[in-house]
Amino acid sequence: HCPRQVLAYSPIGLGLLSGKYSAEQLPEGPRAELAKAFFNGQPETAAGLVDAVAKTAEKHGATPSQVAINWCVAKGTTPIPGARNLRQLKDNLGALSWRLDAADVARLDAASAAVQPLAKANPFPAKDVGSGLRMFDS
């Protein structure tokens, strides 16, 4: 038996759960198309999830990014958030000093259950090209 840990890549959803983007304020670059699909393709469910994250952040005196990171921890994963600058890094580290309660997790789970996947298929290879080992289970 080999213990395994799930790594939560991009726990802030490429910034979509950070609170700084909306249908009117989309990110630039490669995230723009995913943001359009999220905010414009399913406006009610996207707004519901972003609102649930924002309300949870307000309840805890935290930021939406900290809530997203804590949500991953609450689900038993190890989040690996990115940070473009020192301010974002410090904000991410602020998620380590508190935890969501069961009601928070249930509210976030319910809001996210309504959101449809943004990609039709996983863009990453199922097997490592060099070793042939399976990269993920999904």
C-alpha positions in Angstrom: 0.0 0.0 0.0 1.4 3.3 -1.1 -0.3 6.4 0.4 -1.4 9.0 -2.1 -2.2 12.7 -1.9 -4.3 14.6 -4.4 -2.7 17.9 -5.5 -5.2 20.6 -6.2 -3.7 22.4 -9.2 -4.9 26.0 -9.5 -7.2 26.0 -6.4 -8.3 29.6 -7.2 -9.6 28.4 -10.6 -7.0 30.4 -12.6 -8.1 33.4 -10.7 -11.8 33.0 -11.5 -12.7 32.5 -7.8 -10.5 35.4 -6.6 -13.2 37.9 -6.9 -11.3 40.2 -9.3 -13.0 38.9 -12.5 -16.5 39.0 -13.7 -18.4 38.9 -17.0 -17.6 42.6 -17.4 -14.0 42.3 -16.2 -12.4 39.3 -17.9 -8.7 38.3 -17.5 -6.4 38.8 -20.4 -4.4 36.1 -22.2 -5.1 32.4 -22.3 -7.5 32.5 -19.4 -9.8 34.8 -21.2 -11.6 32.0 -23.1 -12.2 30.0 -20.0 -13.4 33.0 -18.2 -15.9 33.8 -21.0 -17.2 30.2 -20.8 -17.5 30.5 -17.0 -19.1 33.9 -16.6 -21.0 34.2 -19.9 -21.8 30.6 -20.7 -23.4 29.9 -17.3 -24.0 33.3 -15.7 -26.3 32.2 -12.9 -24.2 29.3 -11.7 -20.9 31.2 -12.0 -22.4 34.1 -10.1 -23.7 31.7 -7.5 -20.3 30.1 -6.9 -18.4 33.4 -6.9 -21.0 34.8 -4.5 -20.7 31.8 -2.2 -16.9 32.2 -2.1 -17.2 36.0 -1.4 -19.8 35.5 1.4 -17.7 32.8 3.0 -14.7 35.2 2.8 -16.6 37.9 4.4 -17.8 35.6 7.2 -14.2 34.7 8.1 -12.6 38.1 7.5 -10.6 36.4 4.7 -10.1 36.9 0.9 -11.9 34.8 -1.7 -8.5 33.3 -2.7 -8.0 32.2 0.9 -11.5 30.6 0.9 -10.7 28.7 -2.3 -7.4 27.4 -0.9 -9.1 26.4 2.4 -11.9 24.6 0.5 -9.3 22.4 -1.2 -7.7 21.7 2.2 -11.2 20.8 3.6 -11.7 18.4 0.8 -8.5 16.5 1.7 -6.2 17.8 -1.0 -2.9 19.7 -1.0 -3.5 22.9 -2.9 -0.7 24.4 -5.0 -1.8 27.9 -5.8 0.2 30.2 -8.0 1.3 33.7 -7.1 2.4 36.3 -9.6 3.7 38.7 -6.9 4.6 39.0 -3.3 1.1 40.3 -2.4 -0.6 37.2 -3.8 1.9 35.0 -2.1 1.2 36.6 1.3 -2.5 36.4 0.7 -2.2 32.7 -0.2 -0.2 32.1 3.0 -3.0 33.8 5.0 -5.1 30.7 4.2 -3.0 28.6 6.6 -4.1 30.3 9.8 -7.8 29.3 9.8 -10.2 26.6 8.4 -13.7 26.4 6.9 -16.4 24.8 9.0 -18.7 22.0 7.7 -21.5 24.5 6.8 -19.0 26.5 4.7 -17.9 23.4 2.8 -21.5 22.3 2.2 -22.4 25.7 0.9 -19.4 25.8 -1.5 -20.0 22.2 -2.6 -23.6 23.0 -3.4 -22.7 26.1 -5.4 -20.0 24.3 -7.3 -22.2 21.3 -8.1 -24.3 23.5 -10.4 -21.3 24.7 -12.5 -20.6 22.8 -15.7 -17.1 21.8 -16.6 -15.3 24.4 -18.7 -13.3 22.0 -20.8 -14.9 19.2 -22.8 -12.0 16.9 -22.1 -9.0 16.9 -19.9 -6.2 18.7 -21.9 -3.4 16.8 -20.2 -2.2 13.4 -21.4 -3.5 10.4 -19.4 -0.1 8.7 -19.6 3.4 10.1 -19.2 5.1 10.1 -22.7 8.4 8.9 -21.4 7.5 6.2 -18.9 4.0 5.3 -20.0 2.8 5.6 -16.4 -0.7 6.8 -15.8 -0.7 10.5 -14.8 -4.2 10.8 -13.2 -7.4 9.0 -12.6 -10.5 10.7 -13.9 
